[in-house]
């Protein structure tokens, strides 16, 4: 019983410090975009498009082209994942 409790506590602490669990002092806030919404790869901050006042980053230029074909599909996906997009420069 004690061993099981220690394992549960250790796993909980691991999740908390890994950034997977939401921070208790930052409720309701999403996470910044770090993955391409098309392929899931690491984003390149030099490859982006601005859409509806938000800046969306991609891993390659092909993904930017795919995004433009159905942007709302990918925005919904990112929203469901809790991603908070940066405001595009000049956006209100």
Order of alpha helices (4+ residues) and beta strands (2+ residues): alpha-beta-beta-beta-alpha-alpha-beta-beta
